[in-house]
Amino acid sequence: MVPLMLRPTTLVLLSFLALSGCNVPTFTNPIIDPNKAERFVDLYGTYQSVHPDSGEIAWVHVGACDEKLPPGFHKFVSIVHRGSVTELTPITQIGFFVKVGDSYLCQIPIPEVLDGNQATAVTENWGKSKNFKYFVCRFLKLESGFRLDYLSLDKLETVIEEKKLAGRIEQKIDRSVDPPTVGRKTIVVTASTEELGQFFSTANLEDLFESSGPIFTKQCSLQRARSSDDR
């Protein structure tokens, strides 16, 4: 079973399932009912980002998703090229958006038990289980493409402590060693979908999300972007 962990922010789109790294906040409910999520064809296309220091190159393709899921689901296929030795690692994930101004808040559903590919696991379990958690990030629309931003853990912790959103902050202590060591904080947002919708529609997103995420520049658009009416 894959642990719900993140590695440090990289150029891989939504690298939530990269299987190692630091904790990220999880949501027990989505910001919007997935069955009511829109399909944003203006995001469709292929994008590229180059890390300014390492030169790591990432390509991300955004398009429509499997017909077994609600029409508002999108598919993200990421490929990363690292170093002088070619290492192409494709990652396929699915999620849906709610739009707030120029921000597209992306919600990535994760089944309670994730064994293998996220996209496959969600498709196979959708409608059969309600035990999903969600990761949230932001696509900030730019003229050239979008910037991928992650939630600020410190700001989200403050929001919960000030009771603006229901949630819990956990921190495990390993007492098997002397002196005991304090582990990473884990943030779980338990607010309802209605409460989340109200909060994110009025929140200062520039303050809530990190503003230093990688910028993905559009390389090409899809020749034909299907609308939900095409199904």
C-alpha positions as CSV (number, residue, x, y, z in Angstrom):
1,M,0.0,0.0,0.0
2,V,1.4,3.4,-1.0
3,P,1.8,5.8,1.9
4,L,0.1,9.2,1.6
5,M,3.3,11.1,1.5
6,L,5.0,13.8,-0.7
7,R,8.5,14.3,-1.7
8,P,9.8,17.9,-1.7
9,T,8.3,20.0,-4.4
10,T,9.7,19.1,-7.8
11,L,8.7,19.8,-11.4
12,V,6.6,16.7,-11.5
13,L,3.0,17.8,-11.7
14,L,1.2,16.9,-8.5
15,S,4.1,14.8,-7.2
16,F,1.9,13.6,-4.3
17,L,2.4,10.0,-5.3
18,A,6.2,10.1,-5.6
19,L,6.3,7.9,-2.5
20,S,8.8,9.7,-0.3
21,G,9.4,13.0,1.4
22,C,7.4,15.4,3.6
23,N,3.8,15.3,4.8
24,V,1.2,17.5,3.1
25,P,-2.2,18.4,4.3
26,T,-5.1,16.1,3.5
27,F,-8.8,16.9,3.2
28,T,-11.5,14.5,4.3
29,N,-13.9,16.3,1.9
30,P,-13.4,18.0,-1.5
31,I,-14.0,21.7,-2.0
32,I,-16.7,21.1,-4.5
33,D,-19.0,18.1,-5.2
34,P,-17.0,16.1,-7.9
35,N,-20.3,15.5,-9.7
36,K,-20.7,19.2,-10.1
37,A,-17.2,20.1,-11.1
38,E,-16.7,21.8,-14.5
39,R,-14.5,20.7,-17.3
40,F,-12.0,23.5,-18.0
41,V,-10.9,23.0,-21.7
42,D,-8.9,26.2,-21.5
43,L,-6.4,24.2,-19.4
44,Y,-6.1,21.4,-22.0
45,G,-2.7,21.1,-23.7
46,T,1.0,20.2,-23.2
47,Y,3.2,22.3,-20.9
48,Q,6.9,22.4,-20.1
49,S,8.8,23.6,-17.1
50,V,12.6,23.8,-16.6
51,H,14.1,24.0,-13.1
52,P,16.3,27.1,-13.0
53,D,19.1,25.4,-11.0
54,S,19.1,21.7,-11.9
55,G,17.9,22.0,-15.4
56,E,15.4,19.3,-14.8
57,I,12.7,19.4,-17.4
58,A,9.1,18.4,-16.9
59,W,6.3,18.0,-19.4
60,V,2.7,17.9,-18.4
61,H,-0.3,17.0,-20.5
62,V,-3.7,18.1,-19.3
63,G,-6.8,16.6,-20.9
64,A,-10.1,14.8,-20.4
65,C,-10.5,11.8,-18.3
66,D,-12.1,8.3,-18.4
67,E,-15.8,8.2,-19.1
68,K,-16.4,6.1,-16.0
69,L,-15.8,9.3,-13.9
70,P,-17.9,12.5,-13.7
71,P,-17.3,14.8,-16.7
72,G,-15.4,17.4,-14.6
73,F,-12.4,15.0,-14.0
74,H,-9.1,15.8,-15.8
75,K,-6.2,13.6,-16.5
76,F,-2.6,14.8,-15.9
77,V,0.3,12.9,-17.5
78,S,3.7,14.1,-16.4
79,I,7.1,13.1,-17.8
80,V,10.4,14.3,-16.2
81,H,13.8,14.3,-17.8
82,R,16.7,14.4,-15.2
83,G,20.4,14.8,-15.7
84,S,22.8,13.7,-18.4
85,V,21.5,10.2,-18.2
86,T,18.0,10.2,-19.7
87,E,15.4,9.2,-17.0
88,L,11.9,9.4,-18.2
89,T,9.4,8.7,-15.5
90,P,5.7,9.0,-16.6
91,I,3.2,9.7,-13.9
92,T,-0.6,9.6,-14.6
93,Q,-3.0,11.2,-12.1
94,I,-6.5,12.5,-12.2
95,G,-8.4,15.3,-10.4
96,F,-10.9,18.0,-10.7
97,F,-11.1,21.8,-10.3
98,V,-13.0,24.6,-8.8
99,K,-12.3,28.0,-10.2
100,V,-11.8,31.1,-8.0
101,G,-10.7,34.2,-9.9
102,D,-7.6,33.3,-11.9
103,S,-7.0,30.3,-9.6
104,Y,-8.0,26.7,-10.4
105,L,-8.0,24.8,-7.2
106,C,-7.1,21.2,-8.1
107,Q,-8.3,18.3,-5.9
108,I,-6.6,15.0,-6.2
109,P,-8.7,12.1,-4.7
110,I,-6.8,9.3,-3.0
111,P,-8.5,6.0,-2.0
112,E,-8.1,4.7,1.5
113,V,-6.0,1.9,0.2
114,L,-3.8,2.8,-2.8
115,D,-2.1,-0.1,-4.4
116,G,-0.5,1.0,-7.6
117,N,-1.5,3.8,-10.0
118,Q,-3.7,6.6,-8.5
119,A,-5.7,7.1,-11.7
120,T,-6.5,3.4,-11.9
121,A,-7.3,3.1,-8.2
122,V,-9.7,6.1,-8.3
123,T,-11.5,4.9,-11.4
124,E,-11.9,1.4,-10.0
125,N,-13.2,2.6,-6.6
126,W,-15.3,5.6,-7.6
127,G,-18.9,5.0,-6.6
128,K,-18.0,1.9,-4.6
129,S,-16.3,3.6,-1.6
130,K,-16.6,7.0,0.1
131,N,-13.3,6.6,1.9
132,F,-11.3,9.1,-0.2
133,K,-9.0,11.7,1.0
134,Y,-8.0,14.7,-1.1
135,F,-4.8,16.7,-1.8
136,V,-5.3,20.3,-2.9
137,C,-3.0,22.5,-5.0
138,R,-3.5,25.6,-7.2
139,F,-3.1,26.2,-10.9
140,L,-2.6,29.9,-11.1
141,K,-3.5,30.8,-14.7
142,L,-0.8,32.9,-16.5
143,E,-0.7,34.2,-20.0
144,S,2.0,31.7,-20.9
145,G,0.5,28.7,-19.0
146,F,0.1,28.2,-15.3
147,R,2.1,28.2,-12.0
148,L,1.7,25.2,-9.7
149,D,1.3,26.3,-6.1
150,Y,1.1,24.3,-2.9
151,L,-0.7,25.1,0.3
152,S,1.4,26.9,3.0
153,L,1.5,24.5,5.9
154,D,2.1,27.3,8.4
155,K,-0.8,29.4,7.1
156,L,-3.2,26.4,7.0
157,E,-2.2,25.5,10.6
158,T,-3.0,29.0,11.7
159,V,-6.4,28.8,9.9
160,I,-7.2,25.7,11.9
161,E,-6.0,27.1,15.2
162,E,-8.1,30.2,14.7
163,K,-11.1,27.9,14.0
164,K,-11.7,29.3,10.5
165,L,-11.7,25.7,9.3
166,A,-12.4,22.5,11.1
167,G,-9.3,20.2,11.3
168,R,-6.7,18.7,13.5
169,I,-3.0,19.1,13.8
170,E,-1.1,16.0,14.8
171,Q,2.6,15.5,15.7
172,K,3.9,12.1,16.6
173,I,6.7,11.7,19.2
174,D,9.1,8.7,18.9
175,R,9.7,7.7,22.5
176,S,11.7,4.6,21.5
177,V,14.8,6.7,21.4
178,D,16.5,8.8,24.1
179,P,15.9,11.7,24.0
180,P,12.5,11.3,22.2
181,T,12.3,12.8,18.8
182,V,9.5,14.9,17.5
183,G,8.2,13.9,14.1
184,R,6.6,16.0,11.3
185,K,3.3,17.7,11.8
186,T,0.3,16.2,10.0
187,I,-2.6,18.4,9.1
188,V,-6.0,16.9,8.4
189,V,-8.8,19.3,7.3
190,T,-12.2,17.9,8.3
191,A,-14.4,20.8,7.2
192,S,-17.4,19.9,5.1
193,T,-17.6,20.6,1.3
194,E,-20.0,23.5,1.9
195,E,-17.7,25.0,4.5
196,L,-14.6,24.6,2.3
197,G,-16.4,26.2,-0.7
198,Q,-17.3,29.2,1.4
199,F,-13.8,29.5,2.9
200,F,-11.9,29.2,-0.4
201,S,-14.3,31.5,-2.3
202,T,-13.4,34.4,0.1
203,A,-9.9,33.5,1.4
204,N,-6.8,35.4,0.3
205,L,-5.4,32.7,-1.9
206,E,-2.1,34.6,-2.4
207,D,-1.6,34.3,1.3
208,L,-2.8,30.8,1.7
209,F,-0.8,29.2,-1.1
210,E,3.0,29.3,-1.6
211,S,3.8,31.7,-4.5
212,S,7.1,30.2,-5.6
213,G,5.9,27.1,-7.4
214,P,7.2,26.0,-10.8
215,I,5.8,27.7,-13.9
216,F,4.6,25.5,-16.8
217,T,4.6,27.1,-20.2
218,K,2.1,25.9,-22.8
219,Q,3.8,24.2,-25.7
220,C,0.7,23.2,-27.7
221,S,-3.0,23.0,-27.3
222,L,-5.2,20.0,-28.1
223,Q,-6.5,20.0,-31.6
224,R,-10.0,19.3,-30.4
225,A,-11.1,19.8,-26.8
226,R,-14.3,17.9,-26.1
227,S,-17.0,19.4,-24.0
228,S,-19.1,17.3,-21.6
229,D,-21.9,17.4,-24.2
230,D,-19.7,15.2,-26.5
231,R,-20.1,12.2,-24.3
